[in-house]
Amino acid sequence: MHFGTAWNPGSLVAARIMPLRLEAFEQLPKHARRCVYWEVDPSTLRADDHLSDPEFEKEAWLSMVMLEWGSCGQMVVDCRDTAPTAGDDEEPAMQHGAGDPCLGYAFYAPPGAVPRARRFPSGPVSADAVLLTSLGIESGHDAEGLSRQLIASAVGDLVRRGVRALEAFGRTAEVTELLDPRLVSPELRPVIEVLGDCSVDQCVLDADLLLDAGFVVVTHHRYFPRLRLELEEGLGWKADVEAALERLLETAQLQQPVGAGASPCS
């Protein structure tokens, strides 16, 4: 389990990143619970089919992947208000989790478990890679810092499990051109078709975010390139990120008033 401190301008936010467990599903933000962009391929549904309960579909998908493959997500929670009390015998890692506000999340899975991945023209995902599908940060929090922490935690998990690479489909700025239906080619229709409150802007990762995190483009595409992070390199990248975050924490502590309390997650 990874403990970290996320930097939020103007305040020190105590955060903990942990592997997603099924019992924590209700803690996820509403969109994360209802988004089935990656998990359900609309083309496989009959004309009279519809998803009456996307939350059920998402939870069922998570349950299936966790049962067959193992942990497939990371979540970061705000634990400022859940400091252990004197005399508690439980380990800190067991005291936090249930009820802590979720600040962000990341999902990843073998590409064979991700139906939408087969629809991207820049695919297929490499046989030795796991696919990073979703990454979301709650509004009002440090999106860049928390995103990097979540990716770092995913990298650490996958390295320990012997995975060689993490890949993702990115969304470029040019994707706004697809608002014009005349520019949507037949090969792109299965990518931009959505269910419920999903959208390409929300559900496909920003290519620039992935590039900034150390991914490199392995298959170029005007709208949806495929990017890859070699995890042998990623392990060193993870250490660099955590060192940078520690420096931010030290700076923040120096700026605190004399007598200010320490983070309950430290």
N, C-alpha and C positions, 0 to 999 in steps of 0.2 A: 504494500500500500504506500502510495507516494504522498508526502506532505509537502506543501509549498505555500508561498505567500504571493498573492497576486497584487499588483500595483494598480491602484485606482487614484487618478490625480486628485489631490486634496485630502486624501484619507488613506489609511492603512487597512486593507481588507484582508482578514485572516481567512485563508481558503485551504481546503483539503481536496486533493484529487484522488479518487478511488475507482476501482473497477466497478462497472455498472452491474448491479444484481437485480434479479427480476422483482424482488420485493420493494425495490426503490423506484419502480416504474411510475408510480403516482407522483413522485417528487419531480419528475421531468417536466419542463415547460409544456404548455398545451400543444404547441405546434409539433414538438418532438414526439409527443404521444400519438398525435393524429396523422403525422406525415407518413404516407406509404408510397412516396414517389419511387424509391429504390426497391421496395419490397413487393410491389404488385405491378405487373405489366398490364396496362389497360387493354392491349391487343388480345390478351388471353381471355378477356371477359366477353360473354355473349351480349348481344344487344339489349337483352332484358335484365342483365346483371347490374347491380350497383352495390356500393359498399355502404351499408347502413350503419356500420360501426367500425370506422377506421382504427379507433383505439384498440378494439379487440384484435384486428388484423395485425397491428404493429406489435402488440404484446405477444401474440401467437408466434410471429416471426422471431422475435427476440428469444422466446422460450425454445423454439426449434433450433436456432443457431447455438445457443448456450448449451443445449443438451447434446448436440452432435459435434460441436467444434470447441466450445468453451467460451470464455469471456469475449464479448464483441463490442464493448463500449467502455468509455471513461466518463465520469461526471465530476464536476468541481462544485463543492458546496461551501457556503459561507458558514463558518463555525465560530463566529465572534461571540455569540451568546450562549455557547454550549460548553463552557469551561468545566472540567471535572471538579466536583466538590470534595472538600476535605473528608478523608475516610473512605472514599470510594475504592473498591478493590479491583474494579474492572480496568482493563487496559484502555488507554485513551482511544485507540483505534476502534474499540467496541462501543464507546460512549457516543461517538459522533455518527451521523448518517441519517437515521430516521427522523424526518421533520426538519432537517437543516435545509435552508433555502438553496435551491439549485441555481448556480450562476452560469453553468454551461455544460455542454456534453459533446461527445464524439462517438460515432458508430463506425465499425469496420467489420468486415467479414470476408470469407473466401468468395471469390467472384461467382462461383457456381451457385451460391446461396443468394445472389443479388440479381433478380430477373431483369431489371432495367439495364444492367451493365451490358447485356448482350445486344442492346439497341444502339449503342453509341458507334458512330462511324469511325472513330479513332481507336476502337477496340480491335481485338480482344485484350483483356488484362493478361499480363504475362503469367505463365504457369507457376512461377515461383513466388508470386506476389499475393498479398492480401489487399483488398480494396477498401480505402477510406471513403465512406459514402457521405457522411453528414457531420457537420461541426457547427454548433450554434452557441452564441453568447447572449445572455439576457441583456436587454437594453439598459443603458446606464452604467455598464461595467466596462472594464478595459478589454475591448475586443481583441486587440493585437496580443497583449500579454497573456490573456487567458487562452487564446487560440494556440499560442506557441507552447504553453504548459500542457494543454490537452494532447497536442501532437507528440510532445516529448514523452508523456506518460504512455501513449499508445505505442510509441517506438520502443520504450523500455519493456513493455509487456510482450511485444512481438519478438524482440531480440531474445528474451528469456525462453521463448517457445520455439526458437530456431528458425523463424521466418526470415527470408533473405531480403525482401523488399516490400515497401508499401507504395501502392499506386493509387491514383485518383484521376477522375475526369474533371477538368477545370472548365470554367465559364469565362470567356473573354469579354471585354467591353463591347465588342462588335455584336454580341448576342442581341442587343437592342434592335438590330436590323430585322430580326425575326418577328417583330411586332407587325410587320407588313406580311400578310399571308402569301403574297406573291413571291416572296423570297424563301419560303419554306419548301425545300425540295422533298421528294418522297422519302429519302433516307433520314431526314431530320424530323419528320412528323412523329415517329414513335418516341423521339427524345423529348419533344416539347409538349406532347399530350400529357395531361395531368388529371388527377382525381382529387375531389374535395377541395380543400383550401391550399393545396400544393401549388408551386410555381417554379419555373426554372431558376428565377432569381433567388428564391429562398432555398431551393433544394439541391442545387448544383454548386459546388465550391468555387469560389473566386480564384481564377488561375493565378492572379498576382499574389494572393495570400499564400498559395502553395509554393510559388517561386521564392517568396521571401523566407519561407520555412526551410528552404534547401532542396526542394524537389526540382527536377529537371524535366524538360519536355522530351518524351521519347517518341511520340507520334503527333505531328503538327496537324492542326485543324483550325480553320478560321474562327469557329465558334466554340468547339469542345475538344481541346487538346487533351491528350493523356500524358500524365506526369508521373515520375517515379522517384522514390527516395531509397537509395541503397542503405540497408539497415546496419551494415558494418560501419558505414560512415555515420549513420544516424545516431549510433550509440555515443560517439564522440560529440556530435552536435547536441545531444541531450545534455551532456555534461556542461558544455559551453553555455547553454541556455540557463541551466540551473545556477551556474556561477554568476551570470549576469543578473539574475533575479535576486541572488543573495546580496549583490552589491547595491541593488535598488533598495532592498530591505534595510541594509546598514545606513544608507543615506536617509531614509525615512525616519529611522529611529533617532538619528542625530538631530532631526528637525522637530522631534516631539518635545513638548514642555517637560521640564524637570519633574520627575515623579510620575510621569505617564506610565500606565501599566503595560505589561508585555502582552503580546498576542496570546490568547488562550490555546492556539494551535501550535505554538512554538515548543 
